[in-house]
């Protein structure tokens, strides 16, 4: 009996919630995964899972065994990586990142990372949807906001300051708001994935409306640049346009509090060296970008 294969089948079934998904990963049929887990339960003399047509749920014995089996598998992966050479991290690292942060900030850095570590492979998953790191096999995620998931650990790498911006042509046509309440008399570009439906300022949240709604922060950028209204988003997204003068910050004296940017990873899994290397590289890059890591400097920039 190959206990490694049995443990791998079980842990990935827990993490994906699907025997079919595990079968695809392992290149076998779904019945083979079922037999593996049944064989593991027989070997242990304990029921690990309750299986129904809709979902998998762990028994108390299954919960304990999952934590210990995952630690064993992670330790084996780390031992293999170390045996290949501490200075040569290798293998695939899966990174999830929000669309604009991934395409505008992270992607331009990856050439340097892959040149430095020639045996690394990257799977960069760019999108604004929520990513289940464990279930989808993602190693780390870069997210803007407060950590709410206790199953995750967070490494703070920066801060994001949101600003109101408009093009010079829009402001010439419609005038400039002086206080947040003035936004009710302006055309606002509504980002529909901002779940509160309001823009945050020091004085509080202001509900906004507009004729144009978009579900992409990159679309907000384009609409602002094209003079379609006032937008609200992270300073780093508009930084080049602000510095060129094509876009101006408005309501700069009313900026809200900065939002943390974190690298998230599983609290229950040992980080392989290849993942730690990528995390360190990203954190170092963020530390040298004022627009991502120095909120006080940002405020001086946009107000001065």
PAZA-655441 format. One record per residue: residue in three letters; x, y, z of N, C-alpha, C, CB in turn; residue number from 1. Coordinates in steps of 0.1 Angstrom, whole numbers. Glycine has a CB too. Layout:
  code    n.X    n.Y    n.Z   ca.X   ca.Y   ca.Z    c.X    c.Y    c.Z   cb.X   cb.Y   cb.Z  pos
   ALA      X      Y      Z      X      Y      Z      X      Y      Z      X      Y      Z  NUM
...
//
This chain:
  code    n.X    n.Y    n.Z   ca.X   ca.Y   ca.Z    c.X    c.Y    c.Z   cb.X   cb.Y   cb.Z  pos
   UNK      8    -12      0      0      0      0      9     12      0    -10      0     12    1
   UNK      6     22     -9     14     34    -10      7     45     -2     15     39    -25    2
   UNK     12     46     11      6     55     20      7     70     15     11     54     34    3
   UNK     17     73      8     19     87      3      7     90     -6     32     88     -4    4
   UNK      4     81    -16     -7     84    -25    -20     84    -18     -7     72    -36    5
   UNK    -22     76     -7    -35     76      0    -36     90      8    -35     65     10    6
   UNK    -25     94     14    -26    107     21    -28    119     11    -13    109     29    7
   UNK    -21    118      0    -23    129    -10    -37    129    -15    -13    127    -22    8
   UNK    -43    118    -18    -57    117    -22    -66    123    -12    -61    103    -25    9
   UNK    -64    120      1    -72    125     11    -71    140     13    -69    117     24   10
   UNK    -59    145     15    -57    159     17    -62    167      6    -42    162     20   11
   UNK    -60    163     -6    -65    172    -17    -80    171    -19    -58    167    -31   12
   UNK    -86    159    -15   -100    159    -14   -106    168     -4   -105    144    -11   13
   UNK    -99    170      7   -103    179     18   -102    193     12    -95    178     31   14
   UNK    -91    196      6    -88    210      1    -97    214    -11    -74    211     -2   15
   UNK   -100    205    -20   -108    209    -31   -123    206    -29   -103    201    -43   16
   UNK   -126    197    -19   -140    194    -17   -146    185    -28   -148    206    -16   17
   UNK   -137    179    -36   -142    171    -48   -133    159    -51   -144    180    -60   18
   UNK   -138    148    -51   -130    136    -56   -127    138    -71   -138    123    -54   19
   UNK   -136    143    -79   -134    145    -93   -122    155    -95   -146    151   -100   20
   UNK   -121    165    -88   -110    175    -89    -97    168    -86   -112    187    -81   21
   UNK    -97    160    -76    -84    153    -72    -81    143    -83    -86    145    -59   22
   UNK    -91    136    -89    -88    127   -100    -81    134   -111   -101    120   -104   23
   UNK    -86    146   -115    -80    153   -126    -66    157   -123    -88    166   -129   24
   UNK    -63    161   -110    -49    165   -106    -40    153   -107    -49    170    -92   25
   UNK    -45    141   -103    -36    129   -102    -36    121   -115    -41    121    -91   26
   UNK    -45    125   -125    -45    118   -137    -50    104   -136    -31    117   -143   27
   UNK    -60    102   -128    -67     89   -126    -82     91   -127    -63     82   -112   28
   UNK    -89     80   -126   -104     81   -126   -109     84   -112   -110     68   -131   29
   UNK   -121     90   -111   -127     93    -98   -128     81    -89   -140    100   -100   30
   UNK   -132     69    -94   -133     57    -86   -120     54    -79   -138     45    -94   31
   UNK   -108     57    -85    -95     54    -79    -93     62    -67    -84     56    -89   32
   UNK    -98     75    -67    -96     84    -56   -105     78    -44   -100     98    -59   33
   UNK   -117     74    -48   -126     69    -37   -120     56    -31   -140     65    -43   34
   UNK   -114     48    -39   -107     36    -34    -96     39    -25   -103     26    -45   35
   UNK    -88     49    -29    -76     54    -21    -81     58     -7    -69     65    -28   36
   UNK    -91     66     -6    -96     71      7   -102     60     15   -106     83      5   37
   UNK   -109     51      8   -115     40     16   -104     31     21   -124     32      6   38
   UNK    -93     29     13    -82     21     18    -75     28     30    -72     19      7   39
   UNK    -74     41     29    -68     48     40    -76     47     53    -66     63     37   40
   UNK    -89     48     52    -98     47     64    -97     32     69   -112     50     60   41
   UNK    -96     22     61    -95      9     65    -82      7     72    -96     -1     53   42
   UNK    -71     12     67    -58     11     73    -57     18     87    -47     17     64   43
   UNK    -64     29     88    -64     36    101    -74     31    111    -66     51     98   44
   UNK    -84     24    105    -95     19    114   -104     30    119    -89     11    125   45
   UNK   -106     40    111   -114     52    115   -120     58    103   -105     63    122   46
   UNK   -132     63    104   -139     71     94   -134     85     94   -155     71     96   47
   UNK   -129     89     82   -123    103     81   -133    113     75   -110    102     73   48
   UNK   -142    108     66   -150    117     59   -165    112     59   -146    118     45   49
   UNK   -174    121     59   -188    118     57   -191    123     43   -198    125     67   50
   UNK   -195    114     34   -197    117     20   -212    117     16   -189    108     11   51
   UNK   -216    128      9   -229    128      4   -228    133    -11   -238    138     12   52
   UNK   -240    133    -17   -240    138    -31   -236    152    -33   -253    135    -38   53
   UNK   -237    160    -22   -235    174    -23   -222    179    -18   -246    182    -16   54
   UNK   -217    173     -7   -204    178     -1   -197    167      7   -207    190      8   55
   UNK   -185    170     10   -177    162     19   -175    169     32   -163    159     12   56
   UNK   -176    162     43   -174    168     56   -165    159     64   -187    171     63   57
   UNK   -156    165     72   -147    157     80   -152    153     93   -134    165     82   58
   UNK   -149    141     98   -152    136    111   -141    143    120   -152    121    112   59
   UNK   -143    142    133   -132    147    142   -119    140    140   -136    145    157   60
   UNK   -120    127    137   -107    120    134   -101    125    121   -110    104    133   61
   UNK   -110    128    111   -105    133     99    -99    147    100   -117    134     89   62
   UNK   -104    155    108    -98    168    111    -84    167    116   -107    176    121   63
   UNK    -82    158    126    -69    157    132    -59    151    122    -70    148    144   64
   UNK    -64    140    114    -55    134    105    -51    143     94    -61    121     99   65
   UNK    -61    152     89    -58    161     79    -46    170     83    -70    170     75   66
   UNK    -47    176     94    -36    185     99    -23    178     99    -40    191    113   67
   UNK    -22    166    104    -10    159    105     -5    154     92    -11    147    115   68
   UNK    -14    150     83    -10    145     70     -5    157     62    -22    138     63   69
   UNK    -11    168     63     -7    180     55      7    184     59    -17    191     57   70
   UNK     10    183     72     23    187     77     34    177     72     23    187     93   71
   UNK     30    164     71     40    154     66     42    157     51     34    140     68   72
   UNK     32    160     43     34    162     29     42    175     26     20    163     22   73
   UNK     39    185     34     46    198     32     61    196     36     40    209     41   74
   UNK     63    188     47     77    186     51     84    178     40     77    178     64   75
   UNK     78    168     34     84    161     23     88    170     12     76    149     19   76
   UNK     78    178      8     81    188     -3     93    197      0     68    196     -6   77
   UNK     93    202     12    104    210     16    117    203     16    101    216     30   78
   UNK    117    191     21    130    183     21    135    180      7    127    169     28   79
   UNK    126    178     -2    130    176    -16    136    189    -22    118    172    -25   80
   UNK    129    200    -19    134    213    -24    148    216    -18    125    224    -20   81
   UNK    150    213     -5    163    216      1    174    207     -5    162    213     16   82
   UNK    170    194     -8    180    185    -14    185    190    -27    174    171    -15   83
   UNK    176    197    -34    180    202    -47    190    214    -47    168    206    -55   84
   UNK    191    220    -35    200    231    -33    193    243    -27    207    234    -46   85
   UNK    198    248    -16    192    260    -10    192    272    -18    199    263      3   86
   UNK    202    273    -27    204    285    -35    196    284    -48    218    288    -37   87
   UNK    190    273    -50    183    271    -63    168    267    -61    190    260    -72   88
   UNK    160    276    -56    146    272    -54    140    268    -67    138    283    -47   89
   UNK    132    258    -68    127    253    -81    112    249    -79    135    242    -86   90
   UNK    105    248    -90     92    243    -90     82    254    -93     88    237    -77   91
   UNK     69    251    -92     58    260    -96     53    267    -84     47    252   -103   92
   UNK     51    280    -85     45    289    -75     32    295    -81     55    299    -69   93
   UNK     21    293    -74      8    298    -79      5    311    -71     -3    288    -78   94
   UNK      3    322    -78      1    335    -71    -12    341    -76     13    345    -73   95
   UNK    -21    345    -67    -34    352    -71    -32    366    -68    -46    345    -64   96
   UNK    -37    375    -77    -36    389    -74    -47    396    -81    -22    394    -79   97
   UNK    -52    407    -75    -63    415    -81    -58    420    -95    -66    427    -72   98
   UNK    -68    423   -104    -65    426   -118    -55    437   -120    -78    429   -125   99
   UNK    -58    449   -115    -50    461   -117    -37    459   -110    -57    473   -113  100
   UNK    -36    454    -98    -24    453    -91    -15    443    -98    -26    449    -76  101
   UNK    -21    432   -103    -13    422   -110     -8    426   -123    -22    410   -112  102
   UNK    -16    433   -131    -12    436   -145     -3    449   -145    -24    439   -153  103
   UNK     -6    458   -136      2    471   -136     14    471   -127     -7    482   -132  104
   UNK     13    464   -116     24    464   -106     33    451   -106     19    467    -92  105
   UNK     26    440   -104     33    427   -102     39    422   -115     24    417    -96  106
   UNK     32    422   -126     36    415   -138     50    421   -143     26    417   -149  107
   UNK     52    434   -143     64    440   -148     77    435   -140     64    455   -148  108
   UNK     75    430   -128     86    426   -120     90    411   -122     83    428   -105  109
   UNK     81    404   -128     83    389   -129     95    385   -138     71    382   -134  110
   UNK     98    393   -148    110    390   -156    123    389   -147    111    400   -167  111
   UNK    124    399   -138    136    399   -130    136    387   -120    136    412   -121  112
   UNK    124    384   -115    123    372   -106    127    359   -113    109    371   -100  113
   UNK    122    357   -125    124    345   -132    139    344   -138    115    343   -144  114
   UNK    145    356   -140    159    356   -145    168    353   -133    162    370   -150  115
   UNK    164    357   -121    172    355   -109    171    340   -105    168    364    -97  116
   UNK    159    334   -106    157    320   -102    153    312   -114    147    319    -90  117
   UNK    162    307   -121    160    301   -134    152    288   -133    172    299   -141  118
   UNK    151    282   -121    143    269   -120    129    271   -115    151    260   -112  119
   UNK    125    284   -112    112    287   -108    102    287   -120    112    300   -100  120
   UNK     90    284   -117     79    286   -127     68    293   -119     74    272   -132  121
   UNK     61    302   -127     51    311   -121     37    308   -127     55    325   -121  122
   UNK     27    307   -119     13    306   -124      6    318   -118      6    293   -121  123
   UNK      6    330   -125      0    342   -120    -15    342   -124      7    354   -125  124
   UNK    -24    342   -114    -38    342   -116    -44    356   -113    -45    331   -108  125
   UNK    -46    364   -124    -51    377   -122    -66    378   -123    -44    386   -133  126
   UNK    -72    384   -113    -87    385   -113    -92    391   -100    -94    371   -115  127
   UNK   -104    397   -100   -109    403    -89   -118    395    -80   -117    416    -93  128
   UNK   -121    382    -84   -129    373    -77   -122    368    -65   -134    362    -86  129
   UNK   -129    363    -55   -124    357    -43   -117    344    -47   -134    355    -32  130
   UNK   -105    341    -41    -98    329    -44    -97    321    -31    -84    332    -50  131
   UNK   -101    308    -32    -99    299    -21    -85    293    -22   -110    288    -20  132
   UNK    -75    298    -15    -62    293    -17    -60    278    -15    -53    300     -7  133
   UNK    -66    273     -5    -64    258     -2    -72    250    -13    -69    255     12  134
   UNK    -84    254    -15    -92    246    -24    -87    247    -39   -106    251    -24  135
   UNK    -82    258    -43    -77    260    -56    -62    258    -58    -81    273    -61  136
   UNK    -56    253    -47    -41    250    -49    -33    262    -51    -39    240    -60  137
   UNK    -37    274    -46    -29    286    -48    -20    288    -36    -38    299    -49  138
   UNK     -7    291    -38      3    293    -27      1    306    -19     17    292    -33  139
   UNK      0    317    -26     -1    330    -20    -11    338    -28     13    337    -18  140
   UNK    -17    348    -21    -25    358    -27    -22    372    -22    -41    355    -25  141
   UNK    -22    381    -31    -19    395    -28    -33    402    -28     -9    402    -37  142
   UNK    -37    407    -16    -50    413    -14    -49    426     -7    -59    403     -7  143
   UNK    -58    435    -11    -59    448     -5    -71    447      5    -61    459    -15  144
   UNK    -69    450     17    -80    450     27    -76    443     40    -92    443     21  145
   UNK    -85    443     49    -83    437     62    -85    422     62    -92    443     73  146
   UNK    -76    414     68    -78    400     68    -89    396     77    -64    393     73  147
   UNK    -98    387     72   -109    382     80   -110    367     81   -122    387     73  148
   UNK   -102    360     73   -102    346     73    -91    341     83    -99    340     59  149
   UNK    -96    334     94    -86    329    104    -78    318     99    -94    325    117  150
   UNK    -82    312     88    -74    301     83    -62    306     75    -82    292     74  151
   UNK    -60    319     73    -50    325     66    -40    333     75    -55    334     55  152
   UNK    -28    334     71    -18    343     77    -16    354     67     -5    335     81  153
   UNK    -12    366     73    -10    377     65      4    383     67    -21    388     67  154
   UNK     11    387     56     23    394     57     21    408     51     35    386     50  155
   UNK     22    418     60     19    432     55     31    436     46     17    442     67  156
   UNK     27    441     34     38    445     24     36    459     20     38    436     13  157
   UNK     25    466     23     23    479     18      9    485     23     24    480      4  158
   UNK      6    497     17     -7    503     20    -12    509      7     -5    514     31  159
   UNK    -25    510      6    -31    516     -6    -40    528     -2    -40    505    -14  160
   UNK    -37    539     -7    -45    551     -4    -54    554    -16    -35    564     -2  161
   UNK    -67    554    -13    -77    557    -24    -79    572    -25    -90    550    -21  162
   UNK    -80    576    -38    -81    591    -41    -93    592    -51    -68    596    -47  163
   UNK    -99    604    -51   -108    608    -61   -101    616    -72   -120    618    -55  164
   UNK   -103    612    -84    -96    618    -95   -106    621   -107    -85    608   -100  165
   UNK   -102    631   -115   -109    635   -127   -100    641   -137   -121    645   -123  166
   UNK   -103    640   -149    -95    646   -160    -96    661   -160    -99    640   -174  167
   UNK    -87    668   -165    -87    682   -166    -99    687   -175    -74    688   -173  168
   UNK   -102    679   -185   -114    683   -194   -127    682   -186   -114    674   -206  169
   UNK   -128    672   -178   -141    671   -170   -142    682   -160   -141    657   -162  170
   UNK   -131    685   -153   -131    696   -143   -134    710   -150   -118    696   -135  171
   UNK   -129    712   -162   -132    724   -169   -146    725   -172   -123    725   -181  172
   UNK   -152    714   -175   -166    714   -179   -176    714   -168   -169    701   -188  173
   UNK   -172    708   -157   -182    706   -146   -178    713   -133   -184    692   -143  174
   UNK   -166    718   -132   -161    723   -120   -156    713   -110   -172    731   -113  175
   UNK   -149    717    -99   -143    708    -90   -150    707    -77   -128    712    -87  176
   UNK   -153    696    -72   -160    694    -59   -150    699    -48   -164    680    -56  177
   UNK   -155    706    -38   -147    711    -27   -148    703    -14   -151    726    -24  178
   UNK   -159    697    -12   -161    688     -1   -168    675     -6   -170    695     11  179
   UNK   -167    664      1   -172    651     -4   -187    652     -7   -170    640      7  180
   UNK   -195    660      1   -209    661     -2   -212    667    -16   -216    670      8  181
   UNK   -202    674    -22   -204    680    -35   -205    669    -46   -193    689    -39  182
   UNK   -201    657    -43   -201    646    -53   -215    643    -58   -195    633    -47  183
   UNK   -226    646    -50   -239    643    -54   -243    652    -66   -249    646    -43  184
   UNK   -236    663    -69   -238    671    -81   -229    668    -92   -237    686    -77  185
   UNK   -222    657    -91   -212    653   -102   -215    640   -107   -198    654    -96  186
   UNK   -210    637   -119   -211    624   -125   -200    615   -119   -210    624   -140  187
   UNK   -203    605   -112   -193    596   -106   -193    583   -114   -196    593    -91  188
   UNK   -181    577   -116   -180    564   -122   -180    553   -111   -166    563   -131  189
   UNK   -190    545   -112   -193    536   -101   -186    522   -104   -208    534    -99  190
   UNK   -178    518    -94   -171    505    -95   -180    495    -88   -157    506    -89  191
   UNK   -186    486    -95   -197    478    -89   -191    467    -80   -204    471   -100  192
   UNK   -178    464    -80   -173    454    -71   -169    461    -57   -161    448    -77  193
   UNK   -170    474    -56   -169    480    -43   -182    479    -36   -165    496    -45  194
   UNK   -183    468    -27   -195    463    -22   -204    473    -14   -193    451    -14  195
   UNK   -197    483     -8   -205    492      0   -213    502     -8   -196    500     10  196
   UNK   -209    505    -20   -216    515    -29   -213    529    -24   -230    512    -28  197
   UNK   -202    531    -16   -199    544    -10   -184    546    -11   -204    546      4  198
   UNK   -180    559    -12   -166    562    -12   -162    567      2   -163    573    -22  199
   UNK   -151    563      7   -147    566     21   -138    579     22   -140    554     27  200
   UNK   -142    587     31   -134    599     34   -132    600     49   -141    612     28  201
   UNK   -124    610     53   -121    612     68   -134    615     75   -111    623     70  202
   UNK   -143    622     69   -155    626     75   -166    615     75   -161    638     69  203
   UNK   -163    604     68   -173    593     67   -175    588     53   -186    597     73  204
   UNK   -184    579     51   -187    573     37   -197    582     30   -191    559     39  205
   UNK   -195    584     17   -204    591      9   -210    582     -2   -197    604      3  206
   UNK   -223    579     -2   -229    572    -13   -228    579    -26   -244    568    -10  207
   UNK   -225    572    -37   -223    579    -50   -232    572    -60   -208    579    -54  208
   UNK   -236    579    -70   -243    574    -81   -237    579    -94   -258    578    -80  209
   UNK   -240    573   -105   -235    577   -118   -242    570   -129   -220    576   -119  210
   UNK   -241    575   -141   -247    569   -153   -239    557   -158   -250    579   -164  211
   UNK   -226    557   -154   -217    547   -159   -213    538   -147   -204    553   -166  212
   UNK   -215    525   -148   -211    515   -138   -202    505   -145   -223    508   -132  213
   UNK   -191    501   -139   -181    492   -145   -177    482   -134   -169    499   -151  214
   UNK   -173    470   -138   -169    460   -128   -154    457   -129   -176    447   -131  215
   UNK   -147    467   -134   -132    466   -135   -126    479   -131   -128    462   -150  216
   UNK   -116    478   -122   -109    491   -118   -101    497   -129   -100    488   -106  217
   UNK    -97    488   -139    -90    493   -150    -99    501   -159    -84    482   -159  218
   UNK   -112    497   -160   -122    505   -167   -125    518   -160   -135    497   -168  219
   UNK   -124    519   -147   -125    532   -140   -114    541   -145   -125    530   -125  220
   UNK   -102    536   -145    -91    544   -150    -93    549   -164    -78    535   -150  221
   UNK    -97    541   -173    -99    546   -187   -111    556   -187   -103    534   -196  222
   UNK   -121    554   -180   -133    563   -180   -129    577   -175   -144    557   -172  223
   UNK   -121    577   -164   -116    589   -158   -107    596   -168   -108    587   -145  224
   UNK    -98    589   -174    -89    595   -184    -96    601   -196    -79    585   -189  225
   UNK   -107    595   -200   -115    599   -211   -125    610   -208   -122    588   -217  226
   UNK   -125    615   -195   -133    626   -191   -148    623   -189   -133    636   -201  227
   UNK   -151    610   -185   -165    606   -184   -170    608   -170   -166    591   -187  228
   UNK   -162    612   -160   -166    615   -147   -155    614   -137   -177    605   -143  229
   UNK   -159    615   -124   -150    614   -113   -149    600   -109   -154    623   -101  230
   UNK   -136    595   -107   -134    581   -103   -128    581    -89   -125    574   -113  231
   UNK   -128    569    -83   -123    567    -70   -115    553    -70   -134    566    -59  232
   UNK   -102    554    -67    -94    542    -67    -81    544    -61    -93    537    -81  233
   UNK    -72    534    -61    -59    535    -55    -50    545    -62    -52    521    -54  234
   UNK    -42    552    -54    -33    562    -60    -24    556    -70    -25    569    -49  235
   UNK    -19    544    -67     -9    538    -76    -15    535    -90     -3    525    -70  236
   UNK    -28    533    -91    -34    531   -104    -34    543   -113    -49    527   -102  237
   UNK    -35    555   -107    -36    568   -114    -23    575   -114    -47    576   -109  238
   UNK    -12    570   -107      0    578   -104      6    584   -117     10    569    -98  239
   UNK      8    576   -128     14    582   -140      6    593   -146     16    571   -150  240
   UNK     -7    591   -146    -16    601   -152    -16    614   -143    -30    596   -153  241
   UNK    -16    612   -130    -15    623   -121     -2    631   -123    -16    619   -106  242
   UNK      9    624   -124     22    631   -126     23    638   -139     33    621   -124  243
   UNK     16    632   -150     17    639   -163      7    651   -164     13    628   -173  244
   UNK     -2    652   -154    -12    663   -155    -24    660   -162     -5    675   -161  245
   UNK    -26    648   -168    -38    645   -175    -50    642   -166    -36    633   -185  246
   UNK    -46    638   -154    -56    635   -144    -52    643   -131    -58    620   -141  247
   UNK    -62    648   -124    -60    656   -112    -67    649   -100    -64    670   -113  248
   UNK    -60    650    -88    -67    645    -76    -76    656    -71    -56    642    -65  249
   UNK    -88    653    -67    -98    662    -61   -101    657    -47   -111    663    -70  250
   UNK   -105    667    -39   -108    663    -25    -96    658    -17   -120    653    -24  251
   UNK    -84    663    -21    -72    658    -15    -71    660      0    -60    664    -22  252
   UNK    -78    670      5    -78    673     19    -87    663     27    -81    687     22  253
   UNK    -94    655     20   -104    646     27   -101    631     25   -118    649     21  254
   UNK    -89    628     22    -86    614     19    -89    605     31    -71    612     15  255
   UNK    -94    593     28    -96    583     39    -84    576     44   -106    573     34  256
   UNK    -85    568     53    -74    560     59    -68    551     48    -78    553     72  257
   UNK    -55    548     48    -49    538     39    -54    524     43    -34    539     40  258
   UNK    -55    516     33    -59    502     34    -47    493     33    -69    498     23  259
   UNK    -45    483     42    -33    475     41    -33    466     29    -32    466     53  260
   UNK    -21    463     24    -19    453     13    -11    442     19    -11    460      1  261
   UNK    -16    430     18    -10    418     24     -8    407     14    -19    413     35  262
   UNK      2    399     17      4    386     11     -3    376     20     19    382      8  263
   UNK    -12    368     15    -19    358     23    -14    344     20    -34    360     21  264
   UNK    -14    336     30    -10    322     28    -16    314     39      6    320     28  265
   UNK    -17    301     37    -24    292     46    -17    291     59    -25    278     40  266
   UNK    -25    292     70    -19    291     83    -16    276     87    -29    296     94  267
   UNK    -21    267     79    -19    253     83     -9    245     74    -33    245     81  268
   UNK     -2    253     65      7    246     56     21    252     58      2    247     42  269
   UNK     31    243     57     45    247     57     48    254     44     54    235     60  270
   UNK     54    265     44     58    272     32     70    266     26     60    288     34  271
   UNK     70    261     13     82    256      7     91    268      4     78    249     -7  272
   UNK    104    265      3    114    276      0    110    284    -12    128    270     -1  273
   UNK    105    277    -23    102    285    -35     92    295    -33     98    275    -46  274
   UNK     82    292    -24     72    302    -21     77    314    -12     60    295    -14  275
   UNK     86    310     -2     92    320      6    100    330     -2    100    314     17  276
   UNK    107    325    -12    116    333    -21    107    343    -28    124    324    -30  277
   UNK     96    338    -34     87    347    -41     81    358    -32     76    339    -48  278
   UNK     77    354    -20     72    363    -10     82    374     -7     67    356      3  279
   UNK     94    370     -4    105    380     -1    107    389    -12    118    372      3  280
   UNK    107    384    -24    110    392    -36     99    403    -38    111    384    -49  281
   UNK     86    399    -36     75    408    -38     75    419    -27     62    401    -38  282
   UNK     78    414    -14     78    423     -3     89    434     -5     80    416     10  283
   UNK    101    430    -10    112    439    -12    108    449    -23    124    431    -16  284
   UNK    102    444    -33     98    454    -44     88    464    -39     91    446    -56  285
   UNK     78    459    -31     68    469    -26     75    479    -17     57    461    -17  286
   UNK     85    475     -9     91    484      0     98    496     -7    101    477      9  287
   UNK    101    494    -20    108    505    -27     99    513    -36    119    499    -36  288
   UNK     86    511    -34     76    518    -42     68    527    -33     66    508    -50  289
   UNK     71    540    -33     64    549    -24     49    549    -25     68    564    -26  290
   UNK     44    547    -38     29    547    -40     23    535    -34     27    548    -55  291
   UNK     31    525    -30     25    513    -24     29    511     -9     30    501    -32  292
   UNK     37    520     -4     42    517      9     45    529     18     55    510      8  293
   UNK     41    541     14     43    552     23     31    562     22     56    560     18  294
   UNK     21    559     30      9    568     29     11    582     32     -2    562     38  295
   UNK     20    586     42     22    600     45     29    607     33     31    601     57  296
   UNK     38    600     26     45    606     14     34    608      3     56    597     10  297
   UNK     25    598      2     15    599     -8      6    612     -6      6    587     -8  298
   UNK      2    614      7     -6    626     10      1    638      6    -10    626     24  299
   UNK     14    639      9     22    651      5     23    652    -10     36    650     11  300
   UNK     23    641    -17     24    641    -31     12    647    -38     27    627    -37  301
   UNK      0    642    -33    -12    646    -40    -17    659    -35    -23    635    -37  302
   UNK    -13    664    -23    -17    677    -19     -7    688    -23    -19    677     -4  303
   UNK      5    684    -26     16    694    -29     18    695    -44     28    691    -22  304
//
